[in-house]
Amino acid sequence: MQKFNPEQAMWNVRREFGEHGGVTPSVSRSSTFTVMDPCIMPEIFEGLRGPEKNGCFLYSRHFNPTVDVLARYLAAMEGTEAAVCTASGMAAISCTLLQLCQTGDHIVSSDTVYGGTHALLRELFPRMGISTSFVNPTDTQSFEAAITKKTRVIYTEAVGNPTLKVADIPALTDLAKTNDLTLVVDNTFTPVIVSPAQLGADIVVHSLTKFVNGASDVIAGVICAAKPFVHKLMDLHTGRVMLLGPTMDPRIAYDIIQRLPHLALRMREHGARAMIIAARLNEMGVDIAYPGLPSHPQYRLMSRLINEGYGYGGMLTIDCGTRSRAEDLMNVLQNEERFGYIAVSLGYYDTLMSCSSSSTSSEVPPEDQHKIGLSPGLVRLSVGFTGSLAARLEQIERAVKKVGLVR
């Protein structure tokens, strides 16, 4: 079987040109769209007409021409039939799960997920009557053991935030199919590197804010899935994206479209830099985690999951042991070495770093942080590609030595 190439797939789809022949698609900023005959309007509301049916648009909260172009490209990248873009990654996650679950339903989720996702599942969803069991993403049997008659969804991140644990997507696919469940995978950390839908996942979500956009200047998300599910999300009567209204602005869609052509190039460079830095720190005896190192517990699994030629991703962690030492390291890296920036988020062309337990994973209770192996001194680095590699290696070597992280 021929391996999936997300880069090639994305550019094999029909290209969209500007209305006057421009090489870039036009930005359609209209909030509402006219019809040429009064009888067409009721047909749109009845679902008889739409963007895919006679090219009829209604209202930009429903569908927008520019946003639809981005959705088509991202669906192709993930190898799904369709996609719908949202105003944020959390909107993509929440709308997906709310479309799949109702009061009384149950979710089995990886316990290593983004803090906002954890809060959604642990704090907010129970108020809606939707419960969640959190399990170790590296142990497929733990997912199986947590399934009940009320379970509807298995949820995981391809590579867990922030511990970088790798989920066995093919095994979870088999488990989901056996139990008639929907497998949802967050692929924010590994666009083009891992293709969850090609490994069997039913739905793939992203925070486009991160690597896909790559410039840390927009907030956006996407849900990639089969056409029937996307149509459900956009249904005028019950669609969670349609009715909850996390609409992507067409200007944001246009900006992301312009950055997609170099996504693969960026991911290769993020991964190449991260691999070299991780290997050097590992040689120095620093407590490092990177899924591209043979020392990583899921290295062999990750090697089976990735698409050839894109590396192992731009995320790595350094366990400093304590929050105080983590803050010392980040202070030296930012304010003395100019290695990167102390900031949340990831996927920027400069390195971003944060102490996860007290920032992006602070919604996870301390006892749960301990359970999933999240050290209070874990520094998450999204490795950028600015500056010379030689200089960056010297900077981080001096920093870890100064803070006393070299064994």
C-alpha positions in Angstrom: 0.0 0.0 0.0 1.4 3.4 -1.0 2.2 5.7 1.9 0.1 8.8 2.4 1.8 12.0 1.5 0.0 14.9 3.2 2.0 17.6 1.4 1.2 16.1 -2.0 -2.5 15.5 -1.1 -3.0 19.1 -0.1 -1.8 20.4 -3.4 -3.6 17.8 -5.5 -6.9 19.3 -4.7 -8.5 21.9 -6.9 -6.8 25.2 -6.5 -8.9 28.2 -5.9 -8.1 31.4 -7.8 -9.2 35.0 -7.2 -12.4 36.2 -8.9 -10.3 38.3 -11.4 -7.8 35.5 -12.0 -5.5 36.3 -9.0 -3.2 33.5 -8.0 -4.5 33.7 -4.5 -8.2 33.2 -3.6 -10.3 36.3 -3.0 -11.3 37.3 0.5 -15.1 37.2 0.7 -16.0 39.4 3.7 -19.7 39.4 3.2 -21.7 38.4 6.2 -24.8 37.6 4.0 -25.3 36.5 0.4 -28.0 37.4 -2.1 -30.2 35.0 -4.1 -31.4 35.7 -7.6 -34.9 34.3 -7.0 -37.0 34.4 -3.8 -37.9 30.7 -4.0 -34.2 29.8 -3.6 -34.0 31.1 0.0 -36.5 28.5 1.5 -34.6 25.8 -0.4 -31.4 26.8 1.3 -33.0 26.6 4.8 -34.5 23.3 3.9 -31.0 21.9 3.0 -31.9 21.5 -0.7 -29.3 24.0 -1.7 -25.9 25.0 -0.4 -22.2 25.6 -1.3 -22.0 22.0 -2.7 -25.5 22.1 -4.2 -25.7 24.7 -6.9 -23.1 27.0 -5.2 -25.6 28.8 -2.9 -24.2 30.6 0.1 -26.5 31.9 2.8 -24.7 33.5 5.7 -21.0 33.4 6.8 -21.7 31.7 10.1 -23.0 28.9 8.0 -20.5 28.7 5.1 -18.1 31.3 3.6 -16.3 31.0 0.3 -12.9 31.9 1.6 -13.2 29.8 4.7 -14.4 26.9 2.6 -11.2 27.0 0.5 -9.1 26.6 3.7 -11.3 23.8 4.8 -10.8 21.9 1.5 -7.0 22.2 1.8 -6.9 21.0 5.4 -9.2 18.1 4.6 -6.9 17.1 1.9 -3.9 17.4 4.2 -5.5 15.1 6.7 -7.0 12.8 4.1 -10.6 13.3 5.1 -13.6 13.9 2.9 -14.3 17.3 4.4 -13.5 19.8 7.1 -15.1 22.8 8.9 -13.0 25.7 10.2 -13.6 27.2 13.6 -12.6 30.3 15.5 -10.2 28.4 17.9 -8.9 24.9 18.6 -11.1 24.7 21.7 -14.1 25.5 19.6 -13.2 22.6 17.3 -12.8 20.2 20.2 -15.9 21.3 22.1 -18.2 21.3 19.1 -17.0 17.9 18.0 -17.6 16.3 21.3 -20.9 18.0 21.8 -22.1 16.8 18.4 -21.1 13.3 19.3 -22.4 13.2 22.9 -25.6 14.0 24.7 -26.6 14.0 28.4 -25.9 10.6 29.9 -23.0 9.8 27.5 -19.5 8.9 28.4 -16.0 9.7 27.0 -12.8 7.8 27.5 -9.9 10.3 27.1 -6.2 10.3 27.4 -5.2 11.8 30.7 -2.4 13.7 29.0 -4.2 16.4 27.1 -4.0 20.2 26.9 -5.2 21.9 30.1 -8.2 23.6 28.5 -9.3 20.2 27.1 -8.9 18.6 30.5 -11.0 21.4 32.1 -13.7 21.0 29.4 -14.0 17.2 30.1 -13.5 17.3 33.8 -15.2 20.4 34.9 -17.7 21.7 32.3 -19.1 18.5 30.6 -20.2 16.9 33.8 -22.6 19.9 34.3 -24.1 18.8 31.0 -24.4 15.2 32.1 -21.4 14.0 30.0 -18.8 12.1 32.0 -15.2 11.3 31.2 -12.7 8.6 32.3 -9.1 9.6 32.0 -6.6 6.9 31.1 -2.9 6.5 30.2 -2.6 7.1 26.4 0.3 4.7 26.1 -1.8 1.8 27.4 -4.5 0.7 25.0 -5.9 -1.8 27.5 -6.6 1.1 29.9 -8.9 2.6 27.3 -10.6 -0.8 26.8 -11.1 -1.2 30.5 -12.8 2.2 30.9 -15.4 1.6 28.2 -19.0 1.3 29.4 -22.4 0.9 27.7 -22.7 4.7 27.8 -19.3 5.4 26.1 -19.6 7.2 22.8 -16.1 8.6 22.1 -12.4 7.7 22.5 -10.4 10.9 22.6 -6.6 11.4 22.5 -3.9 13.7 21.3 -1.5 12.1 18.8 1.4 13.3 20.9 0.3 14.3 24.4 0.6 17.9 25.7 2.9 18.4 27.5 4.5 15.0 28.4 4.9 14.0 24.7 3.4 10.5 25.3 2.5 8.9 22.0 -0.9 7.3 21.5 -1.2 4.0 19.5 -3.7 5.3 17.0 -4.1 2.1 14.9 -4.7 0.1 18.2 -7.2 2.7 19.4 -8.9 2.5 15.9 -9.4 -1.2 16.3 -10.8 -0.7 19.8 -13.2 2.0 18.6 -14.5 -0.1 15.7 -14.9 -3.2 17.8 -17.1 -1.2 20.3 -18.9 1.0 17.7 -17.2 4.2 19.1 -15.9 7.3 17.5 -12.1 8.0 17.7 -11.2 11.7 17.8 -7.6 12.7 17.6 -6.1 16.1 18.3 -3.2 16.5 15.9 -2.0 20.0 16.8 1.5 18.9 17.7 2.2 16.9 14.5 0.6 18.3 11.3 1.8 16.5 8.2 4.1 14.4 10.5 1.2 12.1 11.6 -2.0 11.5 9.7 -4.5 10.1 12.2 -7.3 9.7 9.7 -5.0 7.5 7.5 -4.2 5.5 10.6 -8.0 4.9 11.2 -9.2 7.9 13.3 -12.7 9.1 12.5 -12.2 12.7 13.3 -9.1 14.9 13.5 -9.0 18.3 15.2 -6.3 21.0 15.2 -5.6 24.2 16.9 -4.5 26.0 13.7 -3.1 28.7 16.0 0.0 26.6 16.4 2.2 25.0 13.7 -0.3 25.1 10.9 -0.4 28.9 10.9 3.1 29.3 12.3 3.2 33.0 13.0 1.5 33.3 16.4 -0.8 36.0 15.1 -4.2 34.3 14.7 -6.5 32.1 16.7 -8.2 29.3 14.7 -9.2 25.6 14.6 -10.5 22.9 12.3 -12.5 19.7 12.4 -11.5 17.2 9.7 -14.0 14.3 9.1 -16.3 12.5 6.8 -18.9 14.6 4.9 -21.9 13.4 6.9 -20.3 14.5 10.2 -19.4 17.9 8.8 -22.9 18.4 7.5 -24.2 17.5 11.0 -22.0 20.2 12.5 -23.3 22.8 10.1 -27.0 21.7 10.2 -29.3 24.7 10.6 -31.3 23.1 13.3 -28.9 21.0 15.4 -25.4 21.7 14.1 -23.1 22.5 17.0 -20.8 24.7 14.9 -23.7 26.4 13.3 -25.7 27.1 16.5 -22.9 27.7 18.9 -21.3 30.1 16.4 -17.5 29.8 16.6 -17.2 31.3 13.2 -13.8 31.7 11.5 -13.2 35.2 10.0 -12.5 35.0 6.3 -9.5 37.3 6.7 -8.0 34.8 9.1 -8.7 31.9 6.7 -6.9 33.9 3.9 -3.9 34.4 6.1 -3.6 30.7 7.0 -4.1 29.7 3.3 -1.1 31.8 2.4 1.0 29.9 5.0 0.0 26.4 4.1 2.5 26.1 1.1 5.5 26.2 3.5 4.0 24.2 6.4 5.9 21.0 5.4 9.1 23.0 5.1 8.6 24.5 8.5 7.8 21.2 10.1 10.9 19.6 8.7 13.0 22.4 10.1 11.3 22.5 13.5 11.9 18.7 13.7 15.5 18.9 12.5 16.4 21.6 15.0 14.6 19.8 17.9 16.3 16.5 17.1 19.8 18.0 17.2 19.1 20.0 20.4 17.5 17.0 22.1 20.3 14.7 21.2 22.9 17.1 22.5 21.1 17.7 25.8 20.6 13.9 26.1 24.4 13.4 25.6 25.0 15.9 28.4 22.8 14.0 30.8 19.9 16.5 30.9 16.5 15.0 31.7 15.1 15.4 28.2 12.1 13.9 26.4 11.7 13.9 22.7 9.9 11.3 20.6 12.6 11.2 18.0 15.2 9.9 20.5 15.6 6.1 21.0 15.5 6.8 24.7 11.8 7.9 24.4 9.5 5.1 25.7 7.3 5.3 22.5 10.1 5.9 20.0 9.5 2.8 18.0 5.7 3.4 18.0 6.3 7.0 16.9 8.6 5.8 14.1 5.8 3.6 12.8 3.2 6.4 12.9 5.0 9.2 11.2 5.0 10.1 7.5 8.5 9.7 6.1 10.5 12.8 5.6 9.0 15.2 8.1 10.9 14.4 11.2 9.5 13.8 14.7 8.1 17.2 15.5 9.3 20.5 17.1 8.3 19.8 20.7 10.6 18.7 23.5 10.7 18.9 27.3 13.3 19.4 29.9 12.5 18.2 33.4 14.2 20.6 35.8 12.7 18.9 38.9 11.2 22.0 40.6 9.3 25.0 39.4 12.0 27.3 40.8 14.7 25.7 38.7 12.4 25.6 35.7 11.9 29.4 36.1 15.6 29.8 36.5 16.3 28.0 33.2 13.7 30.0 31.3 15.0 33.2 32.7 18.5 32.4 31.5 17.3 31.2 28.1 15.2 34.3 27.5 16.9 37.2 29.3 20.6 36.2 29.1 21.0 33.9 26.1 18.2 35.3 23.9 17.4 31.7 23.0 13.6 32.1 22.9 10.6 33.6 24.6 8.8 32.7 27.8 5.3 32.4 26.4 2.5 29.9 26.1 1.4 28.4 22.7 3.7 26.8 20.2 4.6 26.4 16.6 6.1 29.9 16.3 9.2 30.4 14.2 11.1 31.5 17.3 11.3 29.1 20.3 8.6 29.4 22.9 8.9 27.9 26.4 6.7 27.5 29.5 6.6 25.6 32.7 3.5 23.5 31.9 2.4 22.6 35.4 1.9 26.2 36.4 0.7 27.5 33.0 -0.9 25.5 30.1 -1.6 22.5 32.3 -2.5 24.4 35.5 -6.2 23.4 35.0 -5.1 19.8 35.8 -5.2 19.2 39.6 -1.8 18.6 41.3 -2.7 15.0 42.1 -3.6 14.4 38.5 -0.4 16.1 37.3 1.6 13.7 39.5 -0.4 10.7 38.2 0.3 11.5 34.6 4.0 12.1 35.3 3.9 15.9 34.8 6.7 17.2 37.0 6.3 20.7 38.5 9.6 21.6 36.9 8.8 20.4 33.4 9.7 23.0 30.8 8.0 22.6 27.4 9.9 24.0 24.4 8.5 24.6 21.0 11.7 24.7 19.1 12.0 27.5 16.5 14.2 27.8 13.5 15.6 31.3 13.7 19.3 32.0 14.3 22.2 29.7 13.5 21.9 26.2 14.9 25.5 26.3 16.2 24.7 29.5 18.2 21.4 28.0 19.6 23.3 24.9 20.7 25.9 27.0 22.5 23.1 29.1 24.2 21.2 26.1 25.5 24.3 24.3 26.6 25.4 27.3 28.7 21.9 27.7 30.2 21.5 24.1 31.4 25.0 24.1 32.8 24.4 27.4 34.6 21.2 26.1 36.2 22.8 22.8 37.2 20.9 20.4 35.0 23.9 18.5 33.6 24.5 15.2 35.5 
